[in-house]
Every structure is written in structure tokens, then in C-alpha cells.
Amino acid sequence: MAANNSMNDYIGRAVKSYSSLFKLPSHRTLLIGLLATCVFSGTLIARVLQPSQYDWLRLGALLGLILFGLAMLSDALVHYAVLRTDPVFNFRRCSALSFYSLLAWLFFIVLGVALNLFYSGIWFKMLLIGFCVAFSLRLLVFSTVSFAGIWRVAALSLLLPVLYILPLVYIASFLGSLSLDASALAFTFLSVIVTATAMFGFVLSIDHVGLDVLGVGSFSLLKAFMATWTEDQNAPFETLFEKWSQERDIKLSALLFRNLGGKMKAIVVVPAVHPGPFKNVGSSALPSAIQKALERKFSDCVIMVPHGLSGHDLDLADQTQNHLIIDRILRLTETSDFEASANRFLRVKSNGASSACQVFNNCAFLALTLAPETMEDLPAELNTFIIATSREKGFQDAIAVDAHNSIQGPFKIDHAIEPLKKAVLTSLDRASEQKSAKLQAGAAKLVPKEFSLGEGIGSGGITALVVRVAEQTAVYITIDGNNMVSGLRERILAALSEMGVNDGEVFTTDTHEVNAVVLNARGYHPVGEAVDQETLLKYVRVVTADALANLEEAEVAWRVDTVSGVRVIGERQIEAMCTLLDKAMKRAKKLALSVFPGAGVILTVLLLLL
């Protein structure tokens, strides 16, 4: 469980750490800023070159426009000619890098012009220092974010600084304000070498942390994260996951409800796969993908995919594994073992743990929660205990759901397991004493249009399954989201009670397609944190009313299957990813205190000597 909690922390910290890289103004704002920076730089340099006010203002404006045009040309070449297929560097981000690079360079231009009042000619050497700073910034960004090779990165990093400085050197030489002697050329050459060596040394040293921990460079992981986070491209990350993955056996479970005429009404699928790690990578969107696949097979059938007992170590490695699971689930629904028998819904609480149990066709269906206390992923070992105990009590099998419906702080898994086991044991004892009866079932689905992934609601929307046995009405609500704010589950159950429902439970799917979408501490919003809760309650009432309206006599079947050889990320790799970020950040901070000041000292010495 430590790995599962750490993975959530890792994703949240990664989003916060890297968000500043691409939390950018609009392209129009960037271009205005770029134009202003170029004109200001050109005007300052013109002031040094031409003492006449009229001349230097006119020259400065012209020079600024030339510099802006060259910056635009550089961005166009970088994006359209070189990095057109790069998943991260679109034209806007190229413009942003140019703007921030030239803004840093502008500082040294201002400093050089000011010092030139006291030391004639110093402006050009400060211009060259700014050249090195702009080059180093571009080199750092391209090296750590772009998928281009090392030589292409070096060329892309130099392109803008070279295009930018050439007209300045030409005009200064033409006006007789600059003479390019051997010392100036030597300083330019050596400063580029020093800058490139320092930056590549910095990058390679941090990259080596990833090689030690995971066998791939730290920045390979960062690039893959960026490609997914900024452009929804999951291939780079899944290529890494495929390298690390290991084979596991995955259990799939399903409850199927149909009316007496043979039409399928509802299917509850509980895969022992974790929907992660985030966004569209691996199995993150698996709940809604399962839902869509089954909806295509069974028209007008409501599909629910609550969270099974599993953690991030069971994240699927790539889309191929998703298809493998979905194909097996489609076959899992092909059964004729239906029976019109079920037990009444019952609930047992033990030291804050709750086990809701209802038996369908001699299969125990259990829903576990710690609400209103925090609950996160429950371990697969608990599922093994539940199945073994249910068989001891005389049931053919058991299907357990991690309700995943309350979060308000840290999850104390060690304190939760024993109360959950006790609640499960007691609920199975009581269920074994009940007599089965005929059942009625009704189901409905609703996808609120105003809710979004950024607000924590997945594309699967809200589903409701109503089961009536021996005049008792129970409802199961599933919301496609990653957990739920504490207290909302209780509000939902209270609202359903007012509709005549005797009991029930609220699930979330634990979908991770909502993760790494927003820039907050968690990297996602649990259900009820960002959406209006009153609006959500209204939709829950509507979907429950629709399910009650189509309540009819039904029969139920269950199926359990195991898929062998499924490739998952694995616990060791998850733990390694969780430690890599901290190790890389510590290395970066330590190196920054030595590499950059060291390069600055060398450049200063060269400046004084040459």
C-alpha cells in the first residue's frame, strides 16, 4: 500500500514541479512580449552606437523589428522544419522559449549599456555574456523536454542566439563602433564551449540518476510525462512501461441482470486491475472503456465498473493490455446461468469499517468502505481473504468492491484491514442465514454535460442499479471519478432515502483519466470537490428515479475468470518512480550550486583576460 499512496503523491508532486514549464500566456501575449523585448533591446544597443537622439531612436526601432523577425524565423524553423513531430514543442511553446531566452539576454544588454557609460566597449562583452545565458537556457530546455538528438538539440539551442546577434554585430561593425579582433572571437568561441559543457554536464549527471534507479534516463521519464500531460500522447510513457512491466494473472468478475424476456438490463464489472497511473496512460481510462465496449454489445444496457481491490502495482502497461482485458470481459458476459434469486441487502459496521453484502444466485457481492474516514486502494490480499471466507460460509464465490468513496486526509491502511475483515466476516455470517427470494431490477445512466475531467468527473458519468428483494429496495450508485470528498456519500444516501430507497452504497470507479489534468496538490479533484454538490445530487436523484421507473422482475448471473500473462507496471517499478523525482531534484539542487557558479567564474575570467 505504501507504493500506491506514494504513486499518488508522485503524480501530484510531478504536476506541481513541472507545471511552471508550460503554464504559459496566450500566443498573442507571448508575441507582444517578444516584440517589446526585441524593440527595447534594439533601442538600447542603438543608443550605444548612435549618439544622435533622432538617429538612435529610428535605428533602434528598425533594429528591434529585424530582431523580432529573426526570432519569428527561428521559431518557425524550430517548429515546422525540425520539431514538427515533437509532441511537446508546438509553435506557441517555441515562442515562449524565445521570449524567456531573450528576456534573460535583455538583462545583460541593459547592464552592458549602463556599464558602457563608465567603461567604453564593455557593452559588447556583456552582450556575449547574455548570448551564453540565452544559449544555456535553450540548451537546458531542449535537452530535458524535446525528443531530438543531442546534435540537433545543440543546433536548435544556438539558432536563435546566432540569428539574434548577427545583425547587432554587422551594424556595430558597419558604424565603426565595433572591431571584431582575435580576442572577441576567442571569447565567443570559448564561452560557447564552456556553456555547452556546463549544461550538458548538468543534464547528464541528473539523467544518470534515472539510469541508476530505473535503467532509463531521468529526462526520458520527464519527456514522456510532458508528452502525455501537455499533448495527450501516451505512447512515450507506455513504451517505458512496456520495458519495466511484468506478467500477472488478473481476475475479472461480473454480475449480469436481465429481465425475464432475456433482455440484458445491467452489468456490473469488477476487474482486479487498477485504473492508472494517470490521464490516458496504461489503464487510466479502463472503466469507461469497458463501459463503452459493453454498451456496443448490449444496446440499452447499463454498465457499471466500480473499483476492484487493487493498487497501482496493477496498472496495465499499455493499450494492448487494455484490449486484452476488454476482449475477455466481452466473452465473460456470454453465460446462460441465470437464476431469479437474491438475498436482501445488509450492512455491518465494525470500528469505522463497513461491509455491505447482498447475495445474487449464491454469489456474495460485497461493498467495502471506511466512509466518512479516508479510504484509498485496498490490497488484493483482502480480496483473497473475502473469497476464501465466502466459500467457507457456503457461497460459490464472492465479488468485492472497493467503494473508494471518501477522502479527507492520509489513509491509514494498517488500521483499516482488521476492522474490514471483521465487518466482512460478520456480514457473510448474516448473509448465510438469509433465505433467497425473487428479485426485481432497474437501471439507468446519465452523463452530465456540464461536468468535466478537470472537475473530477470521467466520461462514464453516473449509473444506478436498483434491486428490490422481499419488499426491500437497495440502490448502487457508481460515479466515474477518483474517490469522493468526505461526507458526500452520506448526503447521497440520505437523498436516496427520501425517495423511498431502504439502503445502498455509492461507488467511484477510481478512474485516473482525471489525474494530471489540473494543477493542484493531488493532481486531480475527487468527486464533489470541484463540481457543485447540489447539482450532482440532483443528477443522482434523476438517474435513480429513472432506474426505479424501469424496475421489473429479473434474473441474475455471475461470472468469474482469470486472465493470465497480463503485463502490469509492477510494485518495484512504482516504488522506483516514486523515489526518482526526489533523488533527481536533490541532485539538481546540489549541482546547480557548483556547475552554474563555476561556469560563471570561468566566463568572468575569460571576459577579463580577453
N, C-alpha and C positions, 0 to 999 in steps of 0.2 A: 504493500500500500504506500510505502514511503515514496516509491518511484512514481506512482500515479499522481500523488499530490505534488511531487517535485516537477513533473511534466507540466502540470497546470501552471505552476509558478514560473517555470522556464519560459513558457509561451508568453505569459503576461509580462515578464521582465524583458523578453526579446522585443516585444512590440513597443514597450516604452523606450528601450535603449536605442532602437533603430528608427523610431517614428520621426525624429527630427531630421533624418536624412531626406525624407520625402514628404514632409509636411510643408508643402510649398504654396506660395501665392499663385494666382492665376497666371497663365502665359502672358496675357496682356500686361499685367503688373510687372512681371519679370522683364519684359521687353522695354517698358518705360524706364525701369530702373537701370537696365543695361545701357539704354541710350543716354540717360543722365550721367551715368558713370563715365562713359566714353567722352561725352562733351566736356565734362568737368576736367577729366584727365588731359584731354587735348588742349583745353584753355590754359591750364596750369603750365604745361610744357611750352606752349606758345608764348606765355608771359616771360619765360626764361630766354626764349630765342629771339623775341622782338620787343624792344623797349617801348616802341610807339603804341599807345593805347588802342588807337583805331586798328592798326595792323595786327596786333596780337589777339584782339577780340575776333576779328574776321578770320585770322589764321586758325585760332582755337576752335571756332565753330566748324570750319571746314575740316580740320584735323579730327575733331570729335566724330563727325559724320563718317569720315573714312574709317575710323577705328570701329565704329558701330557696324558699318557694312562688312568689314573684315570679320568681326565677331559673329555676325549672322552667317557669313560664308563658312566659317569654321564649324558652327553648329550644324549647318546643312550637310557639310561633308562628313562630319562625325556620324550623324544620324542616318542620312539617306544613302551615303556611299559606303560606310564602313560598318555601322552598328544597326543597320536596318532590321536585322533579325534578332538583335539583342533584346531579351524580354523586358529589360528594365529601362534602358536609355531611349525613351521617346524624345521627340523634339523639345517638349517643354522642359524635361529634366536636363537636356543638354544646355538649354538656355539658362536654366537655374545654375548649373555648374559654372558656366561662363560668367554670369553675373557675380556670383560669390568670389570667383577667382579674381576678377578684375577689381572687385571692391577691396579685396585684400591688397592687391597691387596698388590701388589708389592711395592707400595709407602711406606707402613708401614714396610715391610720387609727391604727395603733399609734404612729407618730411624732407625729401630732397630739395624741393623748391624753396622751402623755408631755410634750410641749411645753406643753400646756394647764395643767400644774401651775405653770408659770412665767409664761405669757402667756395670760391668760384669753381665750377666744374663738377662739384660733388653731386649735382642732380642726376648725372648720368650713371654714376656708380650706384646711387640709391635706386635708380630705375632698374638696374641689373639685379639688385637685391630683390626688388619686387617681382622681377621676371622669375627668379628662383622660387619665391614663395608661391606665385601662381602656378608654376610648373609642379611644385611639390604637392600642392593641394589637389590638382587634377590627377597627378600620378597616384596619390593615395586613393581617391575615389574610384578611378578606373580600375585600379588593381584589386580593390576589395569588393566591387559591385558588378563590374562588367565581366562577361564570359569570354572576352577577347584574350588572345595570347599575349605573352609578355612583350614581344617586339611591337605588336600593334598597340598595346597599352602605352608604351613609351612614345610612339609616334603621335597618338591621339593626345597625349599629355602635352607634347611640345607644340602641336599645331597652332593653337590659339596664341600662346605667348610669342611664338616666332612671327606669326602674321601681325600681331599687335605691335611688336617692337620695330619691325622693318620700316614702316613709314616714318616713325619717330626718328630713327637713325638717319634715314635718307634726307628728310627735311632739315634736320640739325646739321648734317654734313653739307647740304646744299647752301644753307645760310651761313656757313662758316663758323657755326657755334660748337662744332664737334669734329675732332680729328681722331679717327679710329687707328690708334697706334697698336704696336705689338702687345703692350700691357693690357689694353682694353680687351683685345681679342683673347689673350691668355686668361684673363679674369672670367670672361664669358664662358669659355670652354671648360675651365676648371670648376666654376661654380655649378654648371650643369652636371658635371661628373659627381661632385660632392653631394648635390641634392638628390640625384638619382640613386647613388649608393646608399645614402641615409634612408631614403624612403623604401627602397627595395629591401634593405636590411631589416627595417622595422616591420614591413609586411611579412617577409619570410619567417621572421622569428615568431610572430604571432600565429602564422599559418602552421608552424611546426607543433604548436600546442594541440591542434586538431589531429595531426598525424600521430602524435603520441597517444591521444585519448581514443580516437575513433578510426584511425587509419586513413582519414581524409583531411585535407587542409581546413583550417578554421573558416577561411573565407569561402570555401566551396559550400559549406553549410549556410553561411550568410547569403551568398548569391542565390542559393536555392530558396531560402526563406523569402528573399526580396522578390524573386520571380513569382512566387505564389502569392505573397501578400499584396504586391502592387499591381500585378497583371493577371492573377488567377491562373498562372501556368503551373500545373502540378508535376509535370514531367521531370524537371531537375531534382526536386526533392525525392520523388518516387524512385528515381534512378539510384540515389544514395540508399534509400530504404531497402531496395532490392539487394544491394550488396551486403547489407547488415542482417537481412531477415533470416529467420529460422522457421522450420516447419513445425506446425502444431495441429492437433486434432481439435476441431471446432464442433461443438454441439449446437444443433438447431432444434427449436421447439415451436409448435404451433397449435392453437385452438381454432377449430373451424365451426362456424354456426351456419346452418341453412334452415329454410322453412320446410314444412312437410311436403311441399311440392318439389323439393330438390334444388331450389334456387339458393345460391350462397348469399348470406346476409352480411357476415362479418368474419374476418380472420385476424387473430391476434398472433403475431410472430414475435418470438423472443429468441434472438440469436445470441449465443455466448461470444459475441465479438464486441470490441469496444469501438464506438464511432469516433475515431480520432486519427491524427493528432489535432488538426485544425483546418479550417476553411474547406478546400476541395481536395486535400491531400489524403491518400490512403482511404480509410473507411469513414472519413468525417461525415459525409452526407449519406451514409448507407441506409439509415432509417427511411428517409424519403425516397431513396432509390428502390428499396424493397417495396414500399407502398405503391409507387408508380408502376413497377413491373407486375404486381398482382392485380392492380386496377385494370391494366390492359388485358389480363387474362380473364378476370371476373368482372363483368360490367355491373354497375350499381352495387358493388360490394364495398363495405367499409373496411379499410385495412389499418390496423393499429400495430405499431412497432415499439413497445416500451423497452426500457433498458434491461438487458440481462445482467447477471452477476459477473462482471469482468472489468479489467483495468487497462491502462494504456499499454501494457505489455502485449495485449491482444489487438492492438491497432493493425489493420491489414496493410501490407506493404505497398500495394498499388491497385490500379483499376482492374487488372486481370483477376486479382483475388476477389474483388467485389463481384465481378461477373460469375466467378465460380460459386460464391455463396448464394447469389440470387438465383442462378440456374438450379441449384439443389433445393432451394426453398420452393421454387415453382413446381418441382417434382414432389416435394413434401406434401403439397396440397392435394395430390391425387390419391384419395382414400375413399373407401366406402364404409368404414367402420363407424357409422353414425348411430347414436342412441339418444333417445329423448329422456335423459336422466341427469339430474344435477342436485346438489345439496344447497341449503341456504347459505348465504354469505355470513361469515362470523369473523370477529376480530378479537385478538388477545393482545394485551399490553403488558410489558414487563420492564420496569426500570427505564422508561422512556422509549423503549423499542416497541414497535407494533407489527404484528403479523396478521394480515387479512387473508382468510383462507376460504375458498369455495371449490367444491369437488365437482368436476364435469366428467361424466362417463368413466368414473373410477380413477380419474387423474386429478391430483391435488394442484390447484392453481393458487399460489401464494404471492402476496404483495408485501414487501418489507419496507418500512420507513422508520426514521428517527425523528420525524417532524414533531414539534417545531424546532428541534435542535438540528444542527448542521449534519448533513449526510453527503458523502461523496461515493466514489466507486466501491462497491462491496466485493470482496475477493471471491474467486472461483471456488476456493476451498469450502466456503459456506454453502455454495450450491451443491457440492458433493455431499455434505452433511444432510442437506434437506432431502435430496433424492434417496439416500440410504435410509433416513428416518421414515420417510413416507412409505417406502416398501415394507419396512418393519411393521408399520401400522396397517398393512393390508391393501394399500393402494398400488395400482400397477406402476405408476410413475408420478413425477411431480414437475411442474413448470414454475420457476421462481422469477419474480420481477423485482429489480431494484427500483423502487418508486422514484428515487432521485428528485425529491420534491421539497427540499428545504436547505437553504444555505444562508448563514449569517456570521460565520467565523471559521476558525480552524476545525478540522474533522478529527476527532479522537477515536480512531478505529479500534485501538486496543481496548477501549472502554465499551465499545458497542457490540462486539462479537458475542460475548456471553449472554447479554440480555436478548439479543436477536435469536440466538439458538434456543433460549428458554421460551421465548414467545412462539417460535416455530413449533417446538415440541408440544407445547400446550394446545396450540391451535390444531395441530394434526390429531392429537388425542381426542379433542372435542369433535372434530370433523368425522372421525372414525365411528363415533357413537350416533351420528345423524343417519336418518333414512333419506334416500334419494326420492325425488319426485319429478314430475314432468316440468318442463321449463318453457318460458316464452322469452324471446329475444328481439331486440330492436337496436338499430344502429344508425348513426348519421355522421357526416363530416362537414366541416366548414373551414374555409381558408380566408381569414380576414385580409382584405386588400390593403388596409392602411398600416398593417404591421410588417416589419422588415427584418432582415438578418441583423442589421445594425442594432435593432431593438430587442434582439434575442429570440425572435420567432422564426423557425425554419419554414421551408416550403411545404411541409406536411400538414400545417395548420392544426386544427383541433378536431379530435374524433371522440365519439361517445358510444359506448356499448351498454345497453340496459338489459339486465337479466332479472326475470321475475320467477321465483320458485316458492310454492306454498304461500302465496299472497305476500311475500316479501320482495320488494323491489330494490335492487342494487345497481349502481352505475359505475362504470370505469371510464374516466376521462383521461385521454392522452394528448398532451400538448407537445408539438415538435419544438423543443428547446433544450438548453443545457441547464438543468436544475431550476430552482424556483426560489424566490425570496421567501424568507421565513414568515409564516402567518398567512400567506396567500392560499395555501392548500386548505387551511381551516375555513377561510372565507368562502371558498368554492363549495366545500361540503355543506356549510351552513346554508348557502343559497340553494343548493340542490334539495336539502331537507325541506325547504319551504315549498318545493314543487311536488312534495309527496314521496320523495325517494327516501327509503329507510336507511341506507348506508352506501358506502362505496369508497373508492380510492382515486387519487389523482396521480398520474404519471407524467414524467417528461421522457423524451426519447434519448436524452443526453447527446443530441446531435452536436457535432463540432463544426458544422458549416457556419455557425455563428461566431466561432472563435477566430481571433486575429483579424477581426473586421473593424473593431472600434479601438480607440486608444485610451483605455482605462487600466486600472490596476490589474484586473483579471484578464483583460484582452477580450472580454465578451460581457454581455448583460444576461444574467439569469432571468427567467420569465417573471415579469411583474416589476422589474427594476426600472426599465425604460418605457414600457407601454403603460397606458392609463389602465389601472386595475379595474375601474368601474366598467370601462369598455370591454375589457377581457371577460369580466363576469357576465356581461350582457350576452356575449357570444357563447359562453359556456351554457347559459340558460337556453339560448336558441337551439344549439346543437343537441342538448339533452331533450328539449321539447320535441324536436324532430325525431329523435330515437324513440321516445315514448309513443309518438304518433304511429310509428310503424311496428309496434310491438305485436308479435304473433307467435303462435306455437312453433317450436323449433326443436331441432335435434343437434347434437354436438359430437364432434370427433376430435381426437388429438393425435399428433404425430411427433415423434422424436427421432432425430437422425444425427449421425456424426460424420463430418467431412474430414477426411484425412489429408495430410500434406498441404495444409493451407499455410501460406507464408505470412508471418506476422513480424512486427519490428523486434519484439523481444525485450525482456526486462533489462538485460545488461546494456543494450544499446540506449534504452530510455534513460537509464541512470548516467551513462556516459554523456549523453546530450545535455542532461541537467547540470553536470559539473563543468562542461566545456565553456559555457558562457562566462562563468565566474573566473575560471583559470585564464581565459583569453583576455578578459578585462584587466585582471591583475597584471598580466604580462605587459599589456599595452601601457598601463599607467607607469610601470617601472621603466620600460624602455623610453617612454616619452620624456622622462626626466633626465635621460642621458643622451639619447640619439639626437633629439632636436636642439638642445643647447650646444651639444658637441658640434653639430653641423653649423650652427650659428657662429660659434667661435672660429671655426675654420674659414667661413666666408668673411668674417670680420678681418682676420689676419690677411687673407688674400686681398681684401679691399685696401688695407693699409700698405701692403707690400707692392701691389700692382697699381 
